[in-house]
Amino acid sequence: MAGKVAIVTGGGTGIGRASALALGRDGYSVVIAGRRPGPLEQAVSDGAAGGSRLVAVTADVADPGDVRRLFDTAVGSFGRVDVLFNNAGRALPPVPLEDLDVADWQSVVDVNLTAAFLCTQAAFRVMKAQDPRGGRIINNGSISAHSPRPHSAPYTATKHAVTGLTKATSLDGRAYDIACGQIDIGNAATELASMLATGALQPDGSIRGEPMMDVAVVADAVVHMASLPLNANIQFMTVMATKMPFIGRG
C-alpha cells in the first residue's frame, strides 16, 4: 500500500488506535484524529517506532471546522486521501429510555452520526477531485446496528442510522469510484468496552460477564477491507467474540 493515505477518527485509543497502527504497518501514511492530544501523540510515537508514518490532529469530528482542518492536514501532508475509517464514537451508561436526558442523547448523535456524516462529506470532496480519483470509506457500525442492548436507545439508534449512511454513501459514491463498507464489531477488548468482561446488563435483567476478543483481530479486518481494489467491496462485515450473547440476544 505504498503511497496510500488513510484517515482514522478516534485514533488515539482502542479500535481506532489498533487500526491506525495496523494500517501504518501495511504501508499506509495515516492521519489520526481525536480530542485528546496525549493518546494521539503516543500512537504517533508507537507507529514511528515500528517504521510507520502517522500524523496526529487534535479535533472534534462533530465540528465542521475541525473536520475541514483534518482533511486539509491529510491532503497537505500526503497529497490525497485513499481511506477514511469513521471510527469515532461514544456510548452512555445504561439509562432507561424514559429517564434519558436530551443533552446526553444529542451528545451521542453528534459523535456517532453527525461526525461520520461530516467526515464522509469531506472525504467525498477530496476523493472526487484527486487523481487517481476515488477511495474507500469504512464505517464502524456495531453489533447494536443489528440488535440493541438494554437501556441503550441513543447508541442503538445512531448505529442503525450509520447503516443507513453506509448504504447511501455506497450508492452516491458509485459515480466517483468511492466504495463504502461497514464493520460491525462485538466485544473487542478495549478500555471503553472493558466493563463488558466483568458485568454487562442482559435483557433478562441479570448482570453477566461476556467473552471478549483481541482488538488486533478487528484491526486486521479493517486493513483487509481497506486493501481491496476499488472494484470490490465488503459491504458489511461482522467481527465478534465467538461466544458473546448476540445470536439470540433478547
LOPA-381281 format. One line per 4 residues: number of its first residue (from 1); for each residue z, y, x of N, C-alpha, C. Coordinates in steps of 0.1 Angstrom, whole numbers, plus 2048, in hexadecimal, padded with zeros to 3 digits. Example, Ala and Ser with C-alpha at 12.3 -4.5 7.8 and 13.67 -1.06 7.14 Angstrom:
1	84E/7C7/884/84E/7D3/87B/84E/7DF/884; 847/7EA/880/847/7F5/889/84F/800/881
***
This chain:
1	800/7F4/808/800/800/800/800/80D/809; 7FA/80C/815/7FA/817/81D/7F3/823/816; 7F9/82F/817/7F3/83A/811/7F7/83C/802; 7FE/833/7FC/802/834/7EE/80F/83C/7ED
5	810/843/7E2/81B/84C/7E0/822/849/7D3; 82F/847/7D3/837/844/7C7/842/84E/7C5; 844/851/7B8/850/859/7B4/859/850/7AC; 866/850/7B0/870/849/7A9/87B/852/7A4
9	87D/853/797/888/85B/791/895/853/791; 8A0/85A/791/8AC/852/792/8AD/84A/79F; 8A7/84F/7AA/8A5/847/7B6/8B0/847/7C0; 8BC/84D/7BC/8C7/84D/7C6/8D0/841/7C5
13	8D0/83A/7BA/8D9/82F/7B8/8D2/824/7B0; 8D9/818/7AF/8D5/80D/7A6/8C7/809/7A7; 8C1/807/79C/8B3/801/79B/8A9/80B/7A2; 8AB/818/7A0/8A2/822/7A6/8A2/821/7B5
17	8AE/821/7BA/8B0/820/7C9/8A9/813/7CE; 8AD/808/7C8/8A8/7FB/7CD/898/7FB/7CC; 893/800/7C2/884/801/7C0/87E/80A/7CA; 884/816/7CC/87E/81F/7D6/87E/819/7E4
21	889/812/7E8/889/80C/7F5/87F/801/7F6; 87E/7F9/7EB/874/7EE/7EB/866/7F3/7EC; 863/7FE/7E5/855/804/7E6/853/809/7F4; 85D/80F/7FA/85C/814/807/859/809/811
25	85F/7FE/810/85D/7F2/818/84F/7ED/816; 849/7EF/80A/83C/7EA/807/831/7F4/80C; 835/7FF/812/82B/808/818/829/815/810; 830/817/805/82F/823/7FE/836/82E/804
29	831/83A/803/839/846/805/840/849/7F8; 84D/84B/7F8/855/84C/7EB/85C/859/7EA; 85B/85F/7DF/863/86B/7DC/86D/867/7D1; 87A/869/7D4/885/865/7CB/88B/871/7C5
33	88E/870/7B8/894/87C/7B1/8A1/877/7AB; 8AB/880/7AB/8B8/87E/7A5/8C0/88B/7A5; 8CB/88B/79E/8D3/897/79C/8DD/898/7A7; 8E0/88E/7AE/8EB/88E/7B9/8E5/88D/7C7
37	8E6/897/7CF/8DF/897/7DC/8E5/88C/7E5; 8F2/889/7E5/8F8/880/7EE/8F1/872/7ED; 8F0/86B/7E2/8EA/85E/7E1/8DB/85F/7E5; 8D4/86A/7E1/8C6/86B/7E5/8C4/86B/7F4
41	8CD/873/7FB/8CC/874/809/8CF/867/810; 8D9/860/80B/8DC/852/810/8D0/849/80E; 8C9/849/803/8BE/841/801/8B3/844/80B; 8B0/851/80D/8A6/855/817/8AA/850/825
45	8B6/851/828/8BB/84D/836/8B9/83D/837; 8BD/836/82C/8BB/828/82D/8AD/824/82D; 8A4/82B/826/896/828/827/890/82B/835; 894/836/83B/88F/839/848/894/82F/852
49	8A0/829/851/8A5/81F/85A/89C/813/85A; 896/810/84E/88D/805/84D/87E/808/84F; 87B/815/854/86E/819/857/866/81E/84B; 86D/821/840/866/826/834/867/836/833
53	85D/83B/82C/85D/84A/82A/861/84D/81C; 86D/853/81B/873/857/80E/876/866/80F; 873/86D/804/877/87B/803/87F/87D/7F7; 88A/885/7F8/893/886/7EC/891/894/7E6
57	892/894/7D9/891/8A1/7D1/89D/8A1/7C7; 8A6/8AA/7C9/8B1/8AB/7C0/8AC/8B2/7B3; 8AC/8AB/7A8/8A5/8B0/79C/8AC/8A9/78F; 8AB/8B1/785/8AF/8AC/777/8A1/8AA/770
61	89D/89D/76F/890/89B/76A/88E/89D/75B; 899/8A1/754/898/8A6/746/895/8B5/746; 894/8BB/752/891/8C9/753/882/8CB/757; 87A/8D2/74F/86B/8D3/752/869/8D9/760
65	871/8E3/763/86F/8EA/770/872/8E1/77C; 87D/8D9/77B/880/8CF/785/875/8C4/786; 86F/8C0/77B/865/8B6/77C/858/8BC/783; 855/8C8/780/84A/8CF/787/84C/8CF/796
69	858/8D2/79A/85C/8D3/7A8/85B/8C5/7AE; 860/8BB/7A7/85F/8AE/7AC/851/8A9/7B0; 848/8AC/7A6/83A/8A8/7A8/833/8B0/7B3; 836/8BD/7B3/831/8C6/7BD/835/8C1/7CB
73	842/8BD/7CC/846/8B8/7D9/83F/8AB/7DD; 83D/8A2/7D4/836/896/7D7/827/899/7DC; 820/8A1/7D4/813/8A4/7D8/812/8AC/7E5; 81C/8B6/7E7/81C/8BE/7F3/820/8B5/7FF
77	828/8AB/7FD/82C/8A3/809/822/898/80C; 81C/892/802/814/886/804/806/887/7FE; 803/891/7F7/7F5/894/7F2/7F1/88E/7E5; 7F9/885/7DF/7F5/87F/7D2/801/877/7CD
81	7FF/872/7C1/80A/869/7BB/802/85D/7B5; 806/851/7BA/800/845/7B5/808/83D/7AB; 815/83F/7AC/81E/837/7A4/82A/840/7A0; 82D/840/793/839/846/78E/842/83B/788
85	84E/83A/78C/858/831/786/862/83A/77E; 860/83A/771/869/842/768/876/839/767; 87F/83B/770/88B/833/770/898/83A/76C; 898/847/76D/8A5/84E/76A/8A9/84B/75C
89	8B6/849/75A/8BB/846/74C/8CA/847/74C; 8D0/848/740/8DE/848/73F/8E2/841/732; 8EE/83C/731/8F4/836/725/902/83C/723; 907/83A/717/915/83E/713/91D/832/712
93	92B/833/714/933/828/710/931/825/701; 934/819/6FD/932/815/6EF/939/81F/6E5; 932/824/6DC/937/82D/6D2/932/82A/6C4; 93B/828/6BA/935/825/6AD/92C/830/6A9
97	921/82C/6A2/916/836/69F/91C/842/697; 925/840/68E/92A/84B/686/933/854/68D; 938/850/699/940/859/6A1/939/860/6AD; 92C/85D/6AE/924/862/6B9/923/871/6B9
101	926/878/6C4/924/886/6C5/916/88A/6C7; 911/894/6C0/903/897/6C1/8FF/89B/6CF; 908/8A2/6D6/905/8A6/6E4/903/89A/6ED; 90B/890/6EA/909/884/6F2/8FC/87D/6EF
105	8F9/87C/6E2/8EC/877/6DE/8E1/87E/6E5; 8E1/88C/6E5/8D6/893/6EB/8D6/891/6FA; 8E1/88F/701/8E1/88D/70F/8DA/881/713; 8DB/876/70B/8D4/86A/70E/8C5/86B/70B
109	8C2/872/700/8B4/874/6FD/8AD/87C/708; 8B4/886/70D/8AE/88F/717/8AA/887/724; 8B3/87E/728/8B1/877/735/8A8/86B/733; 8AA/863/728/8A3/856/727/895/858/721
113	893/863/719/886/864/712/87F/871/717; 885/87C/715/87E/889/719/87A/889/727; 883/885/730/880/885/73E/874/87C/741; 874/870/73B/868/867/73D/85B/86D/738
117	85C/874/72D/850/87B/728/84C/886/732; 855/88F/737/852/89A/740/84C/894/74D; 851/88A/752/84C/884/75E/83E/87E/75C; 83D/877/751/82F/871/74D/825/87C/74C
121	828/887/745/81F/892/744/81B/898/751; 825/89A/75A/822/89F/767/819/895/76F; 81C/888/76E/814/87E/775/806/87E/770; 804/87F/763/7F6/880/75E/7EE/88B/764
125	7F5/897/765/7EE/8A3/76A/7E9/8A0/779; 7F2/89A/781/7EF/897/78F/7E5/88C/790; 7E7/881/789/7DE/875/78A/7D0/878/785; 7CF/880/77B/7C1/883/776/7B9/88B/780
129	7C0/894/788/7B9/89D/790/7B7/898/79F; 7BF/88E/7A3/7BE/88A/7B1/7B2/881/7B3; 7AE/87F/7C0/7A3/877/7C4/7A7/86D/7CF; 7A6/860/7CC/7A2/859/7C0/7AB/85C/7B4
133	7A5/85C/7A9/7AC/85F/79C/7B5/853/798; 7BF/857/790/7C7/84D/789/7D4/849/790; 7DB/840/78A/7E8/83C/790/7EF/833/786; 7FC/830/788/803/827/780/811/82D/77C
137	815/82B/770/822/830/76B/82A/823/766; 836/822/76B/83E/817/767/84B/81D/761; 84D/819/755/859/81E/74D/864/813/74E; 870/818/750/87C/80F/750/880/80E/741
141	87D/804/73A/882/802/72D/890/7FC/72D; 892/7F1/727/89F/7EA/727/89E/7DE/71E; 8A7/7D5/720/8A9/7CB/715/8AC/7D1/708; 8B2/7DD/708/8B5/7E4/6FC/8A9/7EA/6F5
145	89D/7E9/6FC/891/7ED/6F6/88C/7E2/6EC; 893/7D7/6EC/890/7CC/6E3/89C/7C9/6DA; 8A8/7C9/6DF/8B4/7C5/6D7/8C0/7CE/6DC; 8C7/7D4/6D2/8D1/7DD/6D6/8DE/7D6/6D9
149	8E6/7DD/6E1/8F4/7D9/6E2/8FC/7E0/6D7; 908/7DB/6D4/910/7E3/6CA/914/7F1/6CF; 914/7FA/6C5/918/808/6C7/910/80F/6D2; 903/80D/6D2/8FA/813/6DD/8EF/81A/6D7
153	8F1/821/6CC/8E5/827/6C5/8DD/830/6CE; 8E3/83A/6D6/8DA/842/6DE/8D1/83B/6E8; 8D8/832/6EF/8D1/82A/6FA/8C6/821/6F3; 8C9/81A/6E9/8C0/811/6E2/8B4/819/6DD
157	8B7/824/6D6/8AC/82C/6D0/8A3/832/6DA; 8A8/836/6E5/8A0/83C/6EF/897/831/6F6; 89D/826/6F8/896/81B/6FF/88B/815/6F6; 88D/815/6E9/882/812/6E0/877/81D/6E1
161	87B/829/6E2/872/834/6E3/86A/833/6F0; 870/82F/6FB/869/82E/707/85D/824/706; 860/819/6FE/855/80F/6FB/849/816/6F4; 84C/81F/6EB/841/827/6E5/83A/830/6EE
165	842/836/6F7/83C/83F/701/833/836/70B; 838/82B/70E/830/822/717/822/81F/711; 822/81B/704/816/818/6FD/80D/824/6FC; 812/82F/6F8/80A/83B/6F7/804/83F/705
169	80C/83E/70F/808/841/71D/7FC/838/721; 7FE/82B/71E/7F3/821/722/7E6/825/71B; 7E7/829/70E/7DB/82C/707/7D5/839/70C; 7DD/843/70D/7D8/850/711/7D3/851/720
173	7D9/847/728/7D5/847/736/7C8/840/739; 7C3/838/730/7B7/830/733/7AC/838/738; 7A9/843/732/79E/84B/736/79F/851/744; 7AB/851/74A/7AD/857/757/7B1/84D/761
177	7B0/840/75F/7B4/836/768/7C3/836/76B; 7CA/83A/761/7D9/83A/762/7DE/82E/75A; 7E5/824/760/7EB/819/75A/7F9/81B/758; 7FF/815/74D/80D/817/74A/813/80A/746
181	81E/806/74B/825/7FA/747/834/7FD/746; 83B/7F3/741/84A/7F5/73F/851/7E8/744; 85C/7EA/74B/865/7E0/74F/872/7E0/748; 875/7D6/741/881/7D5/739/88B/7CC/740
185	897/7D2/744/8A0/7CC/74D/8AD/7C9/746; 8B2/7BD/749/8BE/7B9/744/8C8/7B4/74E; 8D3/7BC/74F/8DF/7B8/758/8DC/7B7/766; 8D6/7C2/76C/8D5/7C3/77A/8E2/7C8/780
189	8E6/7C2/78B/8F3/7C5/791/8F3/7D3/798; 8F6/7DD/791/8F6/7EB/796/904/7F1/793; 907/7FC/799/914/803/796/915/806/787; 909/80B/782/909/80F/774/90C/803/76A
193	907/7F8/76E/908/7EC/765/913/7E3/769; 91B/7E6/772/925/7DD/778/92F/7D8/76D; 932/7E1/763/93C/7DD/759/938/7D2/751; 92B/7CF/750/926/7C4/748/92B/7B7/74D
197	92D/7B6/75A/931/7A9/760/93F/7A6/75D; 948/7B0/75A/956/7AD/757/959/7AE/748; 952/7B6/740/955/7B7/732/94B/7BF/72B; 943/7B9/723/939/7C0/71B/93B/7BD/70C
201	93A/7C7/704/93C/7C6/6F5/931/7BD/6F0; 935/7B3/6E8/92B/7AA/6E2/92A/7AD/6D3; 91F/7A8/6CC/91E/7AB/6BE/929/7A6/6B5; 930/79B/6BA/93B/796/6B2/948/79D/6B4
205	947/7A8/6BC/953/7B0/6BE/95B/7AB/6CB; 958/7A0/6D1/95F/79B/6DC/95A/7A3/6E9; 962/7A2/6F3/95F/7A8/700/95D/79C/70A; 951/79B/710/94F/790/719/947/795/725
209	94A/78F/731/941/792/73C/934/78B/73B; 92A/791/741/91C/78C/740/916/789/74E; 90E/77F/74F/907/77C/75B/8FE/788/760; 8FD/78A/76D/8F6/795/773/8EB/78F/77D
213	8E2/798/780/8D8/794/78B/8D7/79F/795; 8D2/79B/7A1/8D1/7A4/7AC/8C7/7AF/7A9; 8CA/7BB/7AC/8C1/7C6/7A9/8B4/7C5/7B1; 8B5/7BE/7BC/8A9/7BC/7C5/89E/7B5/7BD
217	8A2/7AC/7B3/898/7A5/7AB/890/7B0/7A3; 897/7B9/79E/890/7C4/796/887/7CC/79F; 88C/7D0/7AB/884/7D8/7B4/877/7D0/7B8; 878/7C4/7BA/86C/7BC/7BD/862/7BC/7B2
221	867/7BB/7A6/85E/7BB/79A/857/7C9/799; 85E/7D4/79B/858/7E1/79B/84D/7E2/7A5; 850/7DD/7B1/845/7DD/7BC/839/7D5/7B7; 83B/7CA/7B1/830/7C2/7AC/828/7C9/7A2
225	82F/7CF/798/827/7D7/78E/81F/7E2/795; 826/7E9/79E/81F/7F5/7A5/813/7F1/7AD; 814/7E4/7B2/809/7E0/7BC/7FC/7DB/7B6; 7FC/7DA/7A9/7F0/7D5/7A2/7E5/7DF/7A4
229	7D8/7DA/7A4/7CD/7E3/7A3/7CD/7EA/796; 7C7/7F6/795/7C8/7FE/788/7C0/7F7/77D; 7B7/7ED/780/7B0/7E7/775/7B8/7DB/770; 7C5/7DA/774/7CE/7D0/76E/7DC/7D6/76C
233	7E3/7D1/762/7EF/7D7/75E/7F9/7CD/758; 806/7CE/75C/810/7C7/755/815/7D0/74B; 812/7CE/73E/816/7D7/734/825/7D7/731; 82A/7CB/730/839/7CA/72E/83E/7BE/736
237	849/7C1/73E/84F/7B6/745/85E/7B6/742; 864/7AB/73F/872/7AA/73D/878/7A2/749; 882/7A8/750/889/7A2/75B/898/7A2/758; 89E/796/757/8AB/796/752/8B3/78B/759
241	8C0/78C/759/8C9/781/75E/8C7/776/754; 8C4/76A/759/8C0/75F/751/8C9/75C/746; 8D6/75C/749/8E0/758/73F/8E7/763/737; 8E1/76F/738/8E7/77A/731/8E5/778/722
245	8ED/77E/719/8EB/77C/70B/8E1/786/706; 8D4/782/706/8C9/78B/701/8C2/783/6F6; 8BC/777/6FA/8B5/76F/6F0/8C0/76A/6E6; 8BF/76E/6DA/8C9/76A/6D0/8D4/774/6CE
249	8D3/77F/6D6/8DD/78A/6D5/8DE/78F/6C7; 8EA/790/6C2/8ED/796/6B5/8EE/78C/6AA
***
